């Protein structure tokens, strides 16, 4: 079961090994992927928080 969980990562590693060395993947590529994932999650959260704040403000002002 746990091998199934890591299957996408192994697939991505095998794909990256065709173009980059192991050191480059571990020290450059994966950090960029992690940074991109964090920025994407935080941006989505900020967009949702802004939407929610506007909906609450409109409700408090009795606007539809």
C-alpha positions in Angstrom: 0.0 0.0 0.0 2.7 2.5 0.9 4.6 1.8 -2.4 1.5 3.0 -4.2 1.7 6.3 -2.3 5.2 7.0 -3.5 4.7 5.8 -7.1 4.2 9.3 -8.5 7.4 10.6 -6.9 9.3 7.6 -8.3 7.9 8.3 -11.7 8.9 11.9 -11.5 12.4 11.0 -10.3 12.9 8.6 -13.2 11.7 11.3 -15.6 14.1 13.9 -14.1 17.0 11.5 -14.1 16.8 11.4 -17.9 17.7 15.2 -18.0 19.6 16.0 -14.8 22.1 14.4 -12.4 21.1 13.1 -9.0 22.8 16.0 -7.2 21.0 18.6 -9.4 17.7 16.9 -8.8 18.2 16.7 -5.0 19.6 20.2 -4.5 17.9 22.3 -7.2 14.9 20.7 -8.8 13.0 19.3 -5.8 13.4 22.6 -3.8 11.9 24.5 -6.7 9.1 22.1 -6.9 8.5 22.4 -3.1 8.7 26.2 -3.3 6.2 26.2 -6.2 3.8 24.0 -4.3 3.9 26.2 -1.1 3.4 29.4 -3.2 0.5 27.8 -5.0 -1.2 26.7 -1.8 -0.7 30.0 -0.1 -2.0 31.9 -3.1 -5.1 29.8 -3.2 -5.7 30.3 0.5 -5.3 34.1 0.1 -7.7 34.2 -2.8 -10.3 32.2 -0.8 -9.8 34.4 2.3 -10.3 37.5 0.2 -13.5 36.1 -1.4 -14.8 35.1 2.1 -14.0 38.5 3.5 -15.9 40.2 0.7 -18.9 37.9 1.2 -19.0 38.6 5.0 -18.7 42.3 4.4 -21.5 42.3 1.9 -23.7 40.3 4.3 -23.0 42.7 7.1 -24.0 45.6 4.9 -27.1 43.7 3.9 -26.2 43.7 0.2 -27.1 40.8 -2.0 
